[in-house]
Structures are given as structure tokens and as C-alpha cells.
Amino acid sequence: MPANSLFSFAIRTAITLGALPLSAQAADWKPAEQIKTYAISGNTGGALYQSIGERGPTAGVQAIAHTTFKLTWRRDYRSQPDGACVLATARPNLTIIYTWPKAPANLPPAVAASWRTFISGVETHERVHGDHILDMVKKIEAFSIGLRAENDPKCQKVRAVLQQRLGELSNEQRQRGRDFDRDELSPGGRVHQLILALVNGP
């Protein structure tokens, strides 16, 4: 199984997404974090990596780890006396979900040390994806607050503009994740080096 087929970035959304001005409000919320693990077996680096290939999460392709999220919004659309509609507030509820492998507890000391280096690098990689997700949500929040449409007493135009921008930001985020994975997994990339060190180690 080629190394670069084992890392992937998946996005799962439960969104009624939002979208204007960046300085409209200071974010007074924080994302929640959830960590999931899947058990692997083996007592050498090569065996651990093989087990990852057999048991790892599927996110389009078989993966070592992946990052997903759940996102919902509380929004306050307000019809104005002049017939316009303003999105007065938009508050996200974001949970970033990380999934990565968990090795046996009784690894030989040299293998355990090699594994710690590997899994630390994997976690670092996935948390960059988490940062990307958080950045996307902040952009959505900034776009949303104060979004206004004229002649929109039922707040339908505002929602349509919001959804369009939402799709753009989501696509931007996915491409950012793909580009990051490609760089990290290409020969010489950081994750590629982690894989080689694990497999060729003790």
C-alpha cells in the first residue's frame, strides 16, 4: 500500500453555514475537541505500520489518521423597518474530531521510542488540519455578522448570499487540506519521513 494513500483529510459537516466583515465581532467562543483512537497490533515498526493499513480509518482512501468536524450555528436574522434583512448574530458550535492509531502498551523499548516519535508527528499533522478548520469557521463568522440584503423582508436573499459564500469557503478549506497532505506525504515530506523512520526502525 503506497505511503501517500494512508493519510487523508475528511470533512463531515452539520452546517447551516454563515457568512461579512472580519472585525464585526470578537470571537468569544472556543471549539471543542474530541479524540478517537483505533487499536493496532505488532511489536516492530513495520508490523505496526502494516496494522495501520489494515485497520486505519477510511476517508476516501485508507488513512493513518484523519480530522473531521461537526459544526452548527445559532443565527439571528432580523427584518428591518425598511424591508431589508440583517444577519445580526451568528455563533458557531464547533467540535473538531481527531482519529489516529493507538499502539499496544507493551512494545519493546526501542520500538516504543520510535512509535512515540511517529505518533507525535501524526498528531502534529492532524492538528494543522484542525487549525485550518478553525480558520474556516472564523472566516464564516466574520462574513456572517452584519450581512445585509435590501428588499428582503423574509430574509431569503441574505440566506442565499450566505450559502454561496459558505460553499466557497468550504471548497477553499478542502483544497487547503489536500495541498497540505500532498506536501507532507510527498517524498521527503515530513509525514513521509515519519513513515520511513517507523518502518525501517526497530
Buried (B, 14 or more C-beta within 10 A) or exposed (E): EEBBBBBBBBBEEEBBBBBBEEEBBEEEEEBEEEEEEBEBEBBBBEBBBBBBBEEBBEBEBBBBBBBBBBBBBEBEBEEBEEEBBBBBBBBBBBBBBBBBBEBBEEBEEEBBEBBEEBBEBBEEBBBBBBEBBBBBBBBBBBBBBBBBBEEBEEBEBBBEBBBEBBEEBBEBBBEBBEEBBEEBBEEEBBBBEBBBBBBEBB
